[in-house]
């Protein structure tokens, strides 16, 4: 047996064994590297996916937030429109209510005026029945608004006025003349002016009433009243027997 050959074979076996060992180590190392690389890639992919998912969730959240905001804006506009509509309806209702209240107030006022005018007419009629012609005439002429009388009430008014005015006029003239004689000139002016106002202007005492009224104004130094009375006298009583006296009085106040 060749010892050297044996030794060489043994060395060859040892070398092969070492080569296999190195190969195994290298393979194992490469496998481990591959495993680590694969793990890293998987982890990386997972991280990427997780990040993408996070981004996707954030984008969805943003989209949802934008959608919710737009919906809120639309809802707000809708509610504002409804509120404006309700406010307009409320305003219209308030205006209608105010108009109805005003109308009701007008009706109440008209009713009150009509009732008041009717009551005064009844009072005037009562005065006439009692032969208080002055109160009847004054009530008819100065206190009753004929616009508030019904047709039948207006007919009664006209009948009372026709019957009472001339009678009241004569009585007022007599009272006014009595006031003048008693030197109660203010009362004389009031009664004589009403006597003229209630008269038919062609009554025989009208020029007398103007004469005593003008002199009453003169006695209390009311020059404007004198001039006004004399002016009306010349218009309404051009043929009076007091013409000369009134001209003389007019001359006095003009000096």
Secondary structure, DSSP 8 states (H G I E B T S, - for coil): --HHHHHHHHHHHHHHHHHHHHHHHHHHHHHHHHHHHHHHHHHHHHHHHHHHHHHHHHHHHHHHHHHHHHHHHHHHHHHHHHHHHHHHHHHHHHHHHHHHHHHHHHHHHHHHHHHHHHHHHHHHHHHHHTT-HHHHHHIIIII--GGGS-HHHHHHHHHHHHHHHHHHHHHHHHHHHHHHHTT-HHHHHHHHHHHHHHS-S-STTHHHHHHHHHHHHHHTT-HHHHHHHHHHHHHH-TT-TTHHHHHHHHHHHH-
